[in-house]
Amino acid sequence: MNTTFERLSHLLVQHYKLAPERLSMEAPLEILGIDSLGTVELLWSIEDSFFIKMPTDAVNLLTLGDVVRYIDELMAAQSVATPPAAGHPQPQHMA
């Protein structure tokens, strides 16, 4: 299973043509060439790629690590808040 960082890195390499060796959790978005407008565009791409809904509230994301943590928080919150779609089996829990 791919981590959020791996999935985000793949997105950045494919859509933003960034070199994989430049990507790390500590990498500042600005140094990668992602300014405030680019961050908004990135969040739209993340919404489509990760199947999550981005809140309309402004968020301060400075590094790739910030983005990864934000994605993980949204996925966790939205998986709890969203019931499974019809036709998708519920996970079975062992007692």
OpenMM code with the backbone's topology and positions (N, CA, C; nanometers):
from openmm import Vec3, app, unit

residues = "MET ASN THR THR PHE GLU ARG LEU SER HIS LEU LEU VAL GLN HIS TYR LYS LEU ALA PRO GLU ARG LEU SER MET GLU ALA PRO LEU GLU ILE LEU GLY ILE ASP SER LEU GLY THR VAL GLU LEU LEU TRP SER ILE GLU ASP SER PHE PHE ILE LYS MET PRO THR ASP ALA VAL ASN LEU LEU THR LEU GLY ASP VAL VAL ARG TYR ILE ASP GLU LEU MET ALA ALA GLN SER VAL ALA THR PRO PRO ALA ALA GLY HIS PRO GLN PRO GLN HIS MET ALA".split()
positions = [
    Vec3(0.0835, -0.1183, 0.0000),
    Vec3(0.0000, 0.0000, 0.0000),
    Vec3(0.0880, 0.1247, 0.0000),
    Vec3(0.0520, 0.2218, -0.0808),
    Vec3(0.1300, 0.3441, -0.0893),
    Vec3(0.0958, 0.4385, 0.0257),
    Vec3(0.1965, 0.5066, 0.0748),
    Vec3(0.1734, 0.6061, 0.1786),
    Vec3(0.1202, 0.7341, 0.1138),
    Vec3(0.0685, 0.8210, 0.1957),
    Vec3(0.0212, 0.9495, 0.1464),
    Vec3(0.1355, 1.0246, 0.0796),
    Vec3(0.2532, 1.0211, 0.1404),
    Vec3(0.3685, 1.0900, 0.0812),
    Vec3(0.4013, 1.0330, -0.0563),
    Vec3(0.3984, 0.8997, -0.0703),
    Vec3(0.4286, 0.8387, -0.1996),
    Vec3(0.3249, 0.8774, -0.3050),
    Vec3(0.1992, 0.8772, -0.2658),
    Vec3(0.0931, 0.9161, -0.3590),
    Vec3(0.1049, 1.0631, -0.3987),
    Vec3(0.1336, 1.1494, -0.3007),
    Vec3(0.1511, 1.2913, -0.3291),
    Vec3(0.2732, 1.3133, -0.4176),
    Vec3(0.3811, 1.2440, -0.3892),
    Vec3(0.5024, 1.2565, -0.4713),
    Vec3(0.4742, 1.2177, -0.6157),
    Vec3(0.4014, 1.1082, -0.6349),
    Vec3(0.3661, 1.0637, -0.7700),
    Vec3(0.2854, 1.1729, -0.8412),
    Vec3(0.1905, 1.2330, -0.7706),
    Vec3(0.1102, 1.3414, -0.8269),
    Vec3(0.1985, 1.4589, -0.8683),
    Vec3(0.2924, 1.4964, -0.7823),
    Vec3(0.3805, 1.6093, -0.8106),
    Vec3(0.4741, 1.5807, -0.9280),
    Vec3(0.5215, 1.4591, -0.9380),
    Vec3(0.6100, 1.4221, -1.0488),
    Vec3(0.5318, 1.4206, -1.1793),
    Vec3(0.4127, 1.3609, -1.1771),
    Vec3(0.3330, 1.3468, -1.2986),
    Vec3(0.2740, 1.4795, -1.3471),
    Vec3(0.2133, 1.5556, -1.2574),
    Vec3(0.1387, 1.6744, -1.2984),
    Vec3(0.2175, 1.8043, -1.2894),
    Vec3(0.3181, 1.8067, -1.2040),
    Vec3(0.3939, 1.9303, -1.1852),
    Vec3(0.5375, 1.9183, -1.2352),
    Vec3(0.5687, 1.8009, -1.2889),
    Vec3(0.7008, 1.7755, -1.3490),
    Vec3(0.8168, 1.8038, -1.2541),
    Vec3(0.7959, 1.7713, -1.1255),
    Vec3(0.9028, 1.7878, -1.0266),
    Vec3(0.9880, 1.6617, -1.0225),
    Vec3(1.1168, 1.6800, -1.0034),
    Vec3(1.2086, 1.5663, -0.9940),
    Vec3(1.1883, 1.4952, -0.8598),
    Vec3(1.1747, 1.3622, -0.8606),
    Vec3(1.1498, 1.2878, -0.7366),
    Vec3(1.2537, 1.3130, -0.6282),
    Vec3(1.3781, 1.3334, -0.6673),
    Vec3(1.4838, 1.3529, -0.5669),
    Vec3(1.4706, 1.4862, -0.4933),
    Vec3(1.3895, 1.5778, -0.5436),
    Vec3(1.3670, 1.7062, -0.4751),
    Vec3(1.2594, 1.6954, -0.3680),
    Vec3(1.1880, 1.5832, -0.3654),
    Vec3(1.0718, 1.5708, -0.2781),
    Vec3(1.1082, 1.5030, -0.1470),
    Vec3(1.0784, 1.5715, -0.0383),
    Vec3(1.0953, 1.5164, 0.0962),
    Vec3(0.9898, 1.5800, 0.1847),
    Vec3(0.9673, 1.5239, 0.3005),
    Vec3(0.8687, 1.5785, 0.3930),
    Vec3(0.9039, 1.7216, 0.4336),
    Vec3(1.0326, 1.7532, 0.4370),
    Vec3(1.0781, 1.8853, 0.4810),
    Vec3(1.0828, 1.9873, 0.3684),
    Vec3(1.0611, 1.9450, 0.2438),
    Vec3(1.0750, 2.0350, 0.1287),
    Vec3(0.9700, 2.1461, 0.1331),
    Vec3(1.0153, 2.2722, 0.1362),
    Vec3(0.9203, 2.3837, 0.1326),
    Vec3(0.8516, 2.3922, -0.0044),
    Vec3(0.7216, 2.4146, -0.0033),
    Vec3(0.6470, 2.4245, -0.1293),
    Vec3(0.7025, 2.5359, -0.2171),
    Vec3(0.7366, 2.6475, -0.1555),
    Vec3(0.7884, 2.7619, -0.2308),
    Vec3(0.9172, 2.7255, -0.3064),
    Vec3(1.0062, 2.6510, -0.2429),
    Vec3(1.1311, 2.6098, -0.3071),
    Vec3(1.1030, 2.5156, -0.4249),
    Vec3(0.9937, 2.4398, -0.4159),
    Vec3(0.9550, 2.3490, -0.5240),
    Vec3(0.8839, 2.4230, -0.6379),
    Vec3(0.8624, 2.5538, -0.6187),
    Vec3(0.7975, 2.6338, -0.7223),
    Vec3(0.6463, 2.6358, -0.7097),
    Vec3(0.5947, 2.5993, -0.5921),
    Vec3(0.4507, 2.5984, -0.5690),
    Vec3(0.4174, 2.7179, -0.4792),
    Vec3(0.3692, 2.8247, -0.5424),
    Vec3(0.3331, 2.9453, -0.4674),
    Vec3(0.1902, 2.9319, -0.4148),
    Vec3(0.1311, 3.0412, -0.3641),
    Vec3(-0.0027, 3.0326, -0.3041),
    Vec3(-0.1075, 2.9906, -0.4066),
    Vec3(-0.1009, 3.0410, -0.5284),
    Vec3(-0.1944, 2.9985, -0.6319),
    Vec3(-0.1694, 2.8519, -0.6677),
    Vec3(-0.0433, 2.8152, -0.6753),
    Vec3(-0.0083, 2.6760, -0.7028),
    Vec3(-0.0569, 2.5819, -0.5943),
    Vec3(-0.0572, 2.6291, -0.4695),
    Vec3(-0.1075, 2.5472, -0.3590),
    Vec3(-0.2566, 2.5208, -0.3757),
    Vec3(-0.3317, 2.6225, -0.4169),
    Vec3(-0.4755, 2.6045, -0.4408),
    Vec3(-0.4959, 2.5015, -0.5516),
    Vec3(-0.4209, 2.5130, -0.6593),
    Vec3(-0.4313, 2.4167, -0.7694),
    Vec3(-0.3924, 2.2767, -0.7230),
    Vec3(-0.2890, 2.2692, -0.6401),
    Vec3(-0.2467, 2.1399, -0.5861),
    Vec3(-0.3581, 2.0784, -0.5015),
    Vec3(-0.4239, 2.1588, -0.4198),
    Vec3(-0.5323, 2.1075, -0.3358),
    Vec3(-0.6469, 2.0537, -0.4214),
    Vec3(-0.6755, 2.1172, -0.5343),
    Vec3(-0.7779, 2.0651, -0.6250),
    Vec3(-0.7349, 1.9298, -0.6809),
    Vec3(-0.6084, 1.9184, -0.7186),
    Vec3(-0.5569, 1.7904, -0.7705),
    Vec3(-0.5629, 1.6830, -0.6630),
    Vec3(-0.5293, 1.7206, -0.5402),
    Vec3(-0.5332, 1.6255, -0.4279),
    Vec3(-0.6765, 1.5794, -0.4053),
    Vec3(-0.7705, 1.6717, -0.4124),
    Vec3(-0.9119, 1.6376, -0.3934),
    Vec3(-0.9536, 1.5282, -0.4923),
    Vec3(-0.9144, 1.5432, -0.6176),
    Vec3(-0.9478, 1.4439, -0.7208),
    Vec3(-0.8709, 1.3135, -0.7021),
    Vec3(-0.7444, 1.3224, -0.6708),
    Vec3(-0.6591, 1.2032, -0.6607),
    Vec3(-0.6842, 1.1211, -0.5349),
    Vec3(-0.7169, 1.1878, -0.4253),
    Vec3(-0.7352, 1.1191, -0.2975),
    Vec3(-0.8831, 1.0972, -0.2626),
    Vec3(-0.9719, 1.1448, -0.3499),
    Vec3(-1.1161, 1.1289, -0.3299),
    Vec3(-1.1624, 1.1853, -0.1954),
    Vec3(-1.1159, 1.3080, -0.1690),
    Vec3(-1.1566, 1.3768, -0.0469),
    Vec3(-1.2115, 1.5130, -0.0853),
    Vec3(-1.2859, 1.5729, 0.0040),
    Vec3(-1.3426, 1.7061, -0.0166),
    Vec3(-1.2620, 1.8057, 0.0651),
    Vec3(-1.2097, 1.9060, -0.0028),
    Vec3(-1.1331, 2.0094, 0.0653),
    Vec3(-1.2278, 2.1117, 0.1289),
    Vec3(-1.2024, 2.1464, 0.2552),
    Vec3(-1.2815, 2.2526, 0.3183),
    Vec3(-1.2540, 2.3863, 0.2497),
    Vec3(-1.3451, 2.4791, 0.2657),
    Vec3(-1.3259, 2.6112, 0.2061),
    Vec3(-1.2394, 2.7015, 0.2931),
    Vec3(-1.2129, 2.6585, 0.4161),
    Vec3(-1.1286, 2.7371, 0.5063),
    Vec3(-0.9853, 2.7421, 0.4550),
    Vec3(-0.9216, 2.8574, 0.4720),
    Vec3(-0.7807, 2.8715, 0.4352),
    Vec3(-0.6945, 2.7878, 0.5291),
    Vec3(-0.5900, 2.7321, 0.4740),
    Vec3(-0.4983, 2.6521, 0.5540),
    Vec3(-0.3558, 2.6919, 0.5163),
    Vec3(-0.2680, 2.6945, 0.6149),
    Vec3(-0.1303, 2.7359, 0.5936),
    Vec3(-0.0431, 2.6118, 0.5769),
    Vec3(-0.0074, 2.5820, 0.4540),
    Vec3(0.0765, 2.4661, 0.4232),
    Vec3(0.2088, 2.5167, 0.3689),
    Vec3(0.3167, 2.4891, 0.4418),
    Vec3(0.4476, 2.5405, 0.4022),
    Vec3(0.5375, 2.4344, 0.3413),
    Vec3(0.5229, 2.3101, 0.3855),
    Vec3(0.6114, 2.2022, 0.3387),
    Vec3(0.5276, 2.0857, 0.2861),
    Vec3(0.5939, 1.9930, 0.2180),
    Vec3(0.5245, 1.8716, 0.1741),
    Vec3(0.4730, 1.7937, 0.2943),
    Vec3(0.5466, 1.7955, 0.4027),
    Vec3(0.5022, 1.7284, 0.5241),
    Vec3(0.3711, 1.7870, 0.5755),
    Vec3(0.3570, 1.9200, 0.5676),
    Vec3(0.2318, 1.9849, 0.6072),
    Vec3(0.1169, 1.9342, 0.5200),
    Vec3(0.1419, 1.9218, 0.3909),
    Vec3(0.0386, 1.8755, 0.2980),
    Vec3(0.0014, 1.7313, 0.3290),
    Vec3(0.1012, 1.6466, 0.3535),
    Vec3(0.0762, 1.5054, 0.3855),
    Vec3(-0.0087, 1.4941, 0.5122),
    Vec3(0.0278, 1.5658, 0.6155),
    Vec3(-0.0480, 1.5609, 0.7412),
    Vec3(-0.1910, 1.6115, 0.7209),
    Vec3(-0.2072, 1.7167, 0.6407),
    Vec3(-0.3393, 1.7723, 0.6128),
    Vec3(-0.4260, 1.6692, 0.5382),
    Vec3(-0.3688, 1.6035, 0.4378),
    Vec3(-0.4411, 1.4997, 0.3636),
    Vec3(-0.4818, 1.3877, 0.4587),
    Vec3(-0.3883, 1.3414, 0.5413),
    Vec3(-0.4180, 1.2322, 0.6349),
    Vec3(-0.5306, 1.2707, 0.7315),
    Vec3(-0.5276, 1.3944, 0.7814),
    Vec3(-0.6330, 1.4411, 0.8722),
    Vec3(-0.7686, 1.4428, 0.8019),
    Vec3(-0.7717, 1.4946, 0.6784),
    Vec3(-0.8972, 1.5006, 0.6039),
    Vec3(-0.9498, 1.3611, 0.5714),
    Vec3(-0.8610, 1.2716, 0.5318),
    Vec3(-0.9049, 1.1355, 0.4989),
    Vec3(-0.9607, 1.0665, 0.6222),
    Vec3(-0.8969, 1.0851, 0.7359),
    Vec3(-0.9447, 1.0227, 0.8589),
    Vec3(-1.0802, 1.0807, 0.8989),
    Vec3(-1.0932, 1.2117, 0.8939),
    Vec3(-1.2185, 1.2763, 0.9326),
    Vec3(-1.3313, 1.2409, 0.8369),
    Vec3(-1.3007, 1.2360, 0.7088),
    Vec3(-1.4058, 1.2105, 0.6112),
    Vec3(-1.4433, 1.0637, 0.6021),
    Vec3(-1.3525, 0.9743, 0.6363),
    Vec3(-1.3882, 0.8323, 0.6349),
    Vec3(-1.4802, 0.8002, 0.7513),
    Vec3(-1.4675, 0.8728, 0.8609),
    Vec3(-1.5549, 0.8544, 0.9768),
    Vec3(-1.6903, 0.9193, 0.9495),
    Vec3(-1.6889, 1.0353, 0.8846),
    Vec3(-1.8112, 1.1122, 0.8634),
    Vec3(-1.8945, 1.0612, 0.7463),
    Vec3(-1.8338, 0.9888, 0.6529),
    Vec3(-1.9027, 0.9449, 0.5328),
    Vec3(-1.9376, 0.7977, 0.5427),
    Vec3(-2.0670, 0.7645, 0.5342),
    Vec3(-2.1039, 0.6226, 0.5362),
    Vec3(-2.0591, 0.5561, 0.4063),
    Vec3(-2.0355, 0.4249, 0.4082),
    Vec3(-1.9928, 0.3566, 0.2872),
    Vec3(-2.0990, 0.3668, 0.1786),
    Vec3(-2.0540, 0.3736, 0.0551),
    Vec3(-2.1457, 0.3816, -0.0579),
    Vec3(-2.2181, 0.2489, -0.0753),
    Vec3(-2.3360, 0.2560, -0.1312),
    Vec3(-2.4138, 0.1345, -0.1559),
    Vec3(-2.3343, 0.0423, -0.2473),
    Vec3(-2.3401, -0.0845, -0.2174),
    Vec3(-2.2680, -0.1819, -0.2990),
    Vec3(-2.1267, -0.2070, -0.2536),
    Vec3(-2.0768, -0.1272, -0.1593),
    Vec3(-1.9430, -0.1485, -0.1068),
    Vec3(-1.9539, -0.2212, 0.0263),
    Vec3(-1.8905, -0.3348, 0.0390),
    Vec3(-1.9053, -0.4120, 0.1629),
    Vec3(-1.8432, -0.3412, 0.2824),
    Vec3(-1.9043, -0.3596, 0.3964),
    Vec3(-1.8528, -0.3081, 0.5220),
    Vec3(-1.7356, -0.3945, 0.5646),
    Vec3(-1.6297, -0.3370, 0.6228),
    Vec3(-1.5207, -0.4193, 0.6756),
    Vec3(-1.5712, -0.5062, 0.7898),
    Vec3(-1.5241, -0.6277, 0.7940),
    Vec3(-1.5620, -0.7197, 0.9008),
    Vec3(-1.4633, -0.7071, 1.0156),
    Vec3(-1.5142, -0.6964, 1.1368),
    Vec3(-1.4282, -0.6843, 1.2533),
    Vec3(-1.4320, -0.8157, 1.3318),
    Vec3(-1.3180, -0.8554, 1.3762),
    Vec3(-1.3088, -0.9777, 1.4572),
    Vec3(-1.3416, -0.9428, 1.6013),
    Vec3(-1.4157, -1.0281, 1.6663),
    Vec3(-1.4530, -1.0030, 1.8067),
    Vec3(-1.3476, -1.0548, 1.8995),
] * unit.nanometer
topology = app.Topology()
chain = topology.addChain("A")
for resn in residues:
    res = topology.addResidue(resn, chain)
    for name in ("N", "CA", "C"):
        topology.addAtom(name, app.Element.getBySymbol(name[0]), res)
